[in-house]
Amino acid sequence: MSDPKKHHFLPVFYLRQWAGIDGRLCQYSKPRGDLVKPLRRHPDATGYIKRLYAISGVPDERALAFERLFMSPVDSRAAEAMTQMVDVANAENFTNGERWAWAQFLLSLMSRMPADLRYVKKNLREDWVEAMPGLEERYQQSRSPDDPTTFREYLDTVSDGFFEEGALRILEQIIANQNASRAMLSMHWSVLMADRAENPLLTSDRPIIYTMNFFGNDAHIVLPISPTRIFVAVRERTFARAMKQKGQRELVRILNRHVTGNADEFVYGIDDSQLRFVQNRMSGERVPTLLESIHQHRLASAKRALVAG
């Protein structure tokens, strides 16, 4: 039986694609300083944090509900879709249920990492007033004489569990967002092979490449799904054709550079043969995350509303 307190931000079924004949993959990380260290790990022994999606100060039945009732089903459905995905011929013939499951999994990869959770919790506490016009006024109307003078002062008295639960609700809303999923479903899906490239594909804890606007002509979502396969969703087929025209060697180089440069803490491969590549590029080319973009958009909207009002 799996440990209910062991919360994988990178699901085992996904990491298992990089496992070798020994059942393990190569985990690249920087445990101390800037030196990258490669370690052989079983997929179940990496990509997780104990109680990552738990809520402080409440019984485990409630504290662990987000992982048990939401994240675990998302991953289970995506694992079933992956069995079809790794067969290139089936990638464009998903059932509707498989496509919904895979779209939700893609949204989860954009927002479920430990740094994402820390970011949401931090900004719930620090920017809530600025991001929600009228909140201070509503607080003043409802507060009793014994309550803190301002809403920000009130937030300082609230337990960490309050913000943790709020952060999980935000993640759930993003991952389960039907408009975003529908936008993905309306794109052209395919799987590109990279079995003749000089090096295998890498993955990381920031493995997905995507445009923030899923409806633009250049909209695309790209994800390595094994050492030799790449999932691609595009608004215009010309983008996918342009990827193919680069050739497998160049395409793998571009993707490996992105997933390595954008990594938070971990890069993964089938072995340590790309240690020098990872050492030179790990975490060196970060791009804004989905949550960072959403947060900045909300702050900008709030400021515009204040100016207009």
N, C-alpha and C positions, 0 to 999 in steps of 0.2 A: 504494500500500500504506500502511495506517495505521501511525503511529509506535507501536511496542510499549511505549515508555516514556511515552507520553502517556495518562494515566489520567483518564478523565472521571468525576467524581462526579455530574455531571448529564449523562446520555447525549445524544449529538447528536440521535438520533431524537426525543427528548422536546423539546429546545429548538427543534428545527426547526419545531415547530408555531407558534412565535411569529415566524418569519422573514417579512419583507415581500417585496415584489416584487423587491427588490435582493438577496434571499437572506440578509439580515442581520436581526438583532433588536437591541433596545436593551438594553444592559447598564447597570444602575444600580449604582454602587459608591461607596465613600468612600476613594479612594486616599490622601488626606491630610486629617487632621482630621475634622470633622463635615459637610463640604460634599459632597453627593451629586453625582457627575459621570456624565452619561449618555454612552455611547459606542456606536456601531454596530459590531456584531461578527457574524462568521459563527458559526453554532452550534458549529462545530468549533474555534473560536478562543477559547472561553470554557468555564467549568465544568470545568476540568481542572487537574491539577498533575502535572508530570513526576515519574515514579517514586513516585506517591502510595502505591501498594500494594506497593512493592518492599521487600525485606529487605536491610539493610546487611551488607556484609562477605562476601557469597557471590556466586558467578558468576551472570550475568544469567539464564541458563536457569532457575535455581532462584529467583533474586530476583524475577523477573517472572511467576512461574508463577501466582500468585493472580489477577492481572489476565487472563492468557491463558486459563487453564483454568477459572476460576470466574466472574469478573465479566463478561467479554466474552460468554460464552454466556447469562448471565442477561439482559443487555441485548439480545442478538440475538433471543432468544425473545420478549421483551417488545415489541420493535419489530414483530414479526410480529403480535402481539396488538393493537398500537396501530392497525394498518391496519383492523382490525374495530372497535376502540373508537371511532374518530372518526366512524363511521357509527352514529348514534344507534339506528337500528332493529336493529342487530346486537349491541348491548351486552349484552342479556339472553339472547343465543343463542350465547355462546361455546362452543367445543368444550371438553372437559375439559382437554385439553392447554393451550389458550389461557388458561383460567382459572388453572391452576397457574402458568403463566408470568407472568401478570399479578400474582398474589398474591405471588410471589417478588420481583417488581420493586417492589411496594409495600413489602415488608419491607426491601428494599435502600435505598429512599429514607428509611426511618426510621433507618438506621444506617451509611451509607456516606460521609458527608460528612467533610471534613478534620478538623473539630472533633471528630467522633465518634472518629476514629482516634487523635487526640492524647489524647482523654479516656481511651480504653481503655489506651493505652500508659502513661500517667501513673499510672493506678490499678493496673495490673498491678504496677508497680514499688513503689508506695507502700502499697497496701492488701492485697496478696496474702495476707500472714500473717493479717490480721484477718478476711478474707473466707473463708478456708479453715481451719476449725478442725482441729487435729491435724497441720497441715503442719510446724510447728516441732518437734513431737515426733517425726515421721517423719524429719525431717532429722537430729535428734540421734542417732537410732538408726542411721542409715546413714553419717554423716560420718566421715571418717578424721581422725587427729590433726593432719594438716597443713591441714585445711579450716578456713574461718572459724568462729568460735565459735557464731554464730547464723545462722539462715536469712536474716534481713534483711541481715546482714553479707555473706553469700554472694551475695545479689542485687546488692550494690554492686560485685561483681567481674565480673558477667555483662555481656556485650556488648549493645549496643543491638539487634542483630539478634535476640537471644533474645526480647526483649519485642515487637519488631515482628512476629515470626512468631507469637507467642502472641496478639497483638491480631488478626491476620488470621484465626486459627483461631476466635476468638470471633465475629468478624463473619460468618464462613462459617456457624457454627452458628446464628446468629440468622436470617440470610437464608434458609438452607435448612431452617429449623425446620418440620417437617411438621405439628405440632399447630397452630401459628399459621396456616399456610396453609389447613389444613382448616377452621379457624374462619372465615377469610375466605371460603372457598368456600361455607360454609353460610349466608352472609349474602345479602340481596337486593341485586342489582347493577342499576344503571341509569346513564344519562347524561342530565344535565339541560342544556338549552340556555340560553345567555345571549346570544343574538344580537340582542336588542332592548334591552339595557342601555345606559345612557348612556356607560359606559366599558368597554373590554375587560378581560378577566381578566389579572392579573399572575401571575407565578410567581417562585420564588426558590430558594435553596439549602436552604430548609426549606419545601417547598411543600405538604406533606401534613398534613392535620388528622385526628386520630384519638384514640379513647379507648384507654387502656391495656388495658382489659378488653374483649376482642372478643366475649364471651358475654353481657354485660349487656344489659338491655332497651334501654338508650340507646346501645349500641355503634354506632359509625359510623366510616367512613373516607371522607374527602372530598379530592379532588385535582383542581385545574384541569389539563386535558389539552390545552387550546388556548385562544386568546383568547375563544372563545365556547362552550366545552363543559366540563362538570364531571362527573368520575366520582364516583359515590356508591355506597357499600356500607353497608347498614344491617341491624341485627338485626330491628328492627320497622319496617314500612313507614310507620308514622305519622310517623317522623322525616323520611323523604324527602318525604312529603306536606306536612309543616310547612315544609320548605325551599322547596318550590314555591310555597306560599301567600305567602311573603315578597315574591314578585315578583322579576323579574330584576335590577332596579336595586338593590334592597336586598341581595339575595343576593351580587351582585358586590362591593358595598361591603364586606360582612362578610368575604368570602374575601380580597379584596385587602388589607384591614386585617390579617388574620391572616398571610398569606404575607409581607407586607412587615415587619410588626412582629416576626416570628419569624426573619427572615433573619439569617444569620451575616455574609456578605460581599457577596452579590449578590442583586439583584432584576432581573427581566427583563420586558420588555413588547414590544409591536410597534413602539412609537415612544416619544418622550420627552414625550408629552402629559400624563403623570401625574407629572412631575418634582416638583411641589410636594407632591403626596400622599406620594410616596416620601420626600422630604426630611423631612417632618414625622413620619414613622412608622417609618422603617427601623431595625430592630433594637431597637425601643422596648418590645416586648411579648413577650419571650422566655418560652416555656413549657418545662417539663422534657422532655428528649429520652427516647427509648426506652432508650438505654444508661444515662443517668443514673438512670432509674427502676429498671432491672434492678440496677444497682450498689448503690443505696441499699437495695433489697430484700435483696440478698445480705448486706450489712453488718448489717442489722437481724436477719436470720436467724442470722448468726454470733454476734451478741451474745446473742440469746435462748438459743442452744445453750450458750454459755459460762455464762450464768446458771443454766440448767437443770442443767448438768453439774457 
